């Protein structure tokens, strides 16, 4: 079963964006 690479990259980019958004929000909350 072959996964669609576009969907895989979209999921990776989305998770990275969510991770950075949470990280920046927590840093700005502490600062």
C-alpha distance matrix in Angstrom:
0.0 3.8 6.5 9.7 12.2 15.1 14.0 13.6 17.0 18.5 17.8 19.2 22.2 22.9 23.0 25.3 27.5 27.9 28.7 31.3 32.8 33.4 34.8 37.2 38.2 39.1 40.9 42.9 43.7 45.1 46.9
3.8 0.0 3.8 6.6 8.7 11.8 11.3 10.9 13.9 15.8 15.6 16.8 19.5 20.6 21.1 23.0 25.2 26.0 26.8 29.1 30.7 31.6 32.9 35.0 36.4 37.4 39.0 40.9 42.0 43.4 45.0
6.5 3.8 0.0 3.8 6.0 8.7 7.7 7.3 10.6 12.1 11.9 13.4 16.0 16.9 17.5 19.5 21.5 22.3 23.4 25.7 27.1 28.1 29.5 31.5 32.8 34.0 35.6 37.4 38.5 40.0 41.6
9.7 6.6 3.8 0.0 3.8 5.5 5.4 6.5 8.9 10.0 10.9 12.7 14.5 15.5 16.9 18.7 20.2 21.4 22.9 24.7 26.0 27.5 28.9 30.6 31.9 33.4 34.9 36.4 37.7 39.5 40.8
12.2 8.7 6.0 3.8 0.0 3.8 5.4 4.9 6.1 8.4 9.8 10.5 12.1 14.0 15.3 16.4 18.2 19.9 21.0 22.5 24.1 25.8 26.8 28.4 30.1 31.6 32.8 34.4 35.9 37.5 38.6
15.1 11.8 8.7 5.5 3.8 0.0 3.8 5.4 5.2 6.0 8.6 9.9 10.5 12.0 14.2 15.3 16.3 18.2 19.8 21.0 22.2 24.3 25.6 26.7 28.2 30.2 31.4 32.6 34.2 36.1 37.0
14.0 11.3 7.7 5.4 5.4 3.8 0.0 3.8 5.5 5.0 6.1 8.6 9.9 10.3 12.2 14.2 15.2 16.3 18.2 19.9 20.8 22.5 24.2 25.6 26.7 28.5 30.1 31.4 32.7 34.6 35.9
13.6 10.9 7.3 6.5 4.9 5.4 3.8 0.0 3.8 5.4 5.2 6.3 8.7 9.9 10.7 12.4 14.3 15.5 16.6 18.5 20.0 21.3 22.6 24.4 25.8 27.2 28.6 30.3 31.6 33.2 34.5
17.0 13.9 10.6 8.9 6.1 5.2 5.5 3.8 0.0 3.8 5.4 5.0 6.0 8.4 9.9 10.5 12.1 14.1 15.2 16.4 18.1 20.0 20.9 22.3 24.1 25.7 26.8 28.3 30.0 31.6 32.5
18.5 15.8 12.1 10.0 8.4 6.0 5.0 5.4 3.8 0.0 3.8 5.5 5.2 6.0 8.6 9.9 10.5 12.2 14.1 15.4 16.3 18.3 19.8 21.0 22.3 24.3 25.6 26.8 28.3 30.3 31.3
17.8 15.6 11.9 10.9 9.8 8.6 6.1 5.2 5.4 3.8 0.0 3.8 5.5 5.1 6.1 8.6 9.9 10.5 12.2 14.3 15.3 16.6 18.2 20.0 21.0 22.6 24.3 25.7 26.8 28.7 30.1
19.2 16.8 13.4 12.7 10.5 9.9 8.6 6.3 5.0 5.5 3.8 0.0 3.8 5.5 5.2 6.2 8.7 10.0 10.5 12.4 14.2 15.5 16.4 18.3 19.9 21.2 22.5 24.3 25.7 27.1 28.4
22.2 19.5 16.0 14.5 12.1 10.5 9.9 8.7 6.0 5.2 5.5 3.8 0.0 3.8 5.5 5.0 6.1 8.6 9.8 10.6 12.1 14.3 15.2 16.3 18.1 19.9 20.9 22.3 24.0 25.7 26.6
22.9 20.6 16.9 15.5 14.0 12.0 10.3 9.9 8.4 6.0 5.1 5.5 3.8 0.0 3.8 5.4 5.1 6.2 8.6 10.0 10.5 12.4 14.2 15.4 16.4 18.4 20.0 21.1 22.4 24.4 25.6
23.0 21.1 17.5 16.9 15.3 14.2 12.2 10.7 9.9 8.6 6.1 5.2 5.5 3.8 0.0 3.8 5.4 5.1 6.1 8.7 9.8 10.6 12.2 14.2 15.3 16.5 18.3 19.9 21.0 22.6 24.2
25.3 23.0 19.5 18.7 16.4 15.3 14.2 12.4 10.5 9.9 8.6 6.2 5.0 5.4 3.8 0.0 3.8 5.4 5.0 6.2 8.5 10.0 10.4 12.2 14.1 15.4 16.4 18.2 19.8 21.1 22.2
27.5 25.2 21.5 20.2 18.2 16.3 15.2 14.3 12.1 10.5 9.9 8.7 6.1 5.1 5.4 3.8 0.0 3.8 5.4 5.2 6.0 8.6 9.8 10.5 12.1 14.2 15.3 16.3 18.0 20.0 20.8
27.9 26.0 22.3 21.4 19.9 18.2 16.3 15.5 14.1 12.2 10.5 10.0 8.6 6.2 5.1 5.4 3.8 0.0 3.8 5.5 5.1 6.2 8.5 10.0 10.5 12.3 14.2 15.4 16.3 18.4 19.8
28.7 26.8 23.4 22.9 21.0 19.8 18.2 16.6 15.2 14.1 12.2 10.5 9.8 8.6 6.1 5.0 5.4 3.8 0.0 3.8 5.5 5.3 6.1 8.7 9.9 10.7 12.3 14.3 15.3 16.7 18.2
31.3 29.1 25.7 24.7 22.5 21.0 19.9 18.5 16.4 15.4 14.3 12.4 10.6 10.0 8.7 6.2 5.2 5.5 3.8 0.0 3.8 5.5 4.9 6.0 8.4 9.8 10.4 12.0 13.9 15.3 16.1
32.8 30.7 27.1 26.0 24.1 22.2 20.8 20.0 18.1 16.3 15.3 14.2 12.1 10.5 9.8 8.5 6.0 5.1 5.5 3.8 0.0 3.8 5.5 5.3 6.1 8.6 10.0 10.6 12.1 14.3 15.2
33.4 31.6 28.1 27.5 25.8 24.3 22.5 21.3 20.0 18.3 16.6 15.5 14.3 12.4 10.6 10.0 8.6 6.2 5.3 5.5 3.8 0.0 3.8 5.6 5.1 6.1 8.5 9.9 10.4 12.3 14.1
34.8 32.9 29.5 28.9 26.8 25.6 24.2 22.6 20.9 19.8 18.2 16.4 15.2 14.2 12.2 10.4 9.8 8.5 6.1 4.9 5.5 3.8 0.0 3.8 5.5 5.3 6.2 8.6 9.8 10.7 12.2
37.2 35.0 31.5 30.6 28.4 26.7 25.6 24.4 22.3 21.0 20.0 18.3 16.3 15.4 14.2 12.2 10.5 10.0 8.7 6.0 5.3 5.6 3.8 0.0 3.8 5.5 5.1 6.0 8.4 9.9 10.3
38.2 36.4 32.8 31.9 30.1 28.2 26.7 25.8 24.1 22.3 21.0 19.9 18.1 16.4 15.3 14.1 12.1 10.5 9.9 8.4 6.1 5.1 5.5 3.8 0.0 3.8 5.5 5.3 6.0 8.7 9.8
39.1 37.4 34.0 33.4 31.6 30.2 28.5 27.2 25.7 24.3 22.6 21.2 19.9 18.4 16.5 15.4 14.2 12.3 10.7 9.8 8.6 6.1 5.3 5.5 3.8 0.0 3.8 5.5 5.0 6.2 8.5
40.9 39.0 35.6 34.9 32.8 31.4 30.1 28.6 26.8 25.6 24.3 22.5 20.9 20.0 18.3 16.4 15.3 14.2 12.3 10.4 10.0 8.5 6.2 5.1 5.5 3.8 0.0 3.8 5.4 5.2 6.0
42.9 40.9 37.4 36.4 34.4 32.6 31.4 30.3 28.3 26.8 25.7 24.3 22.3 21.1 19.9 18.2 16.3 15.4 14.3 12.0 10.6 9.9 8.6 6.0 5.3 5.5 3.8 0.0 3.8 5.4 4.9
43.7 42.0 38.5 37.7 35.9 34.2 32.7 31.6 30.0 28.3 26.8 25.7 24.0 22.4 21.0 19.8 18.0 16.3 15.3 13.9 12.1 10.4 9.8 8.4 6.0 5.0 5.4 3.8 0.0 3.8 5.5
45.1 43.4 40.0 39.5 37.5 36.1 34.6 33.2 31.6 30.3 28.7 27.1 25.7 24.4 22.6 21.1 20.0 18.4 16.7 15.3 14.3 12.3 10.7 9.9 8.7 6.2 5.2 5.4 3.8 0.0 3.8
46.9 45.0 41.6 40.8 38.6 37.0 35.9 34.5 32.5 31.3 30.1 28.4 26.6 25.6 24.2 22.2 20.8 19.8 18.2 16.1 15.2 14.1 12.2 10.3 9.8 8.5 6.0 4.9 5.5 3.8 0.0
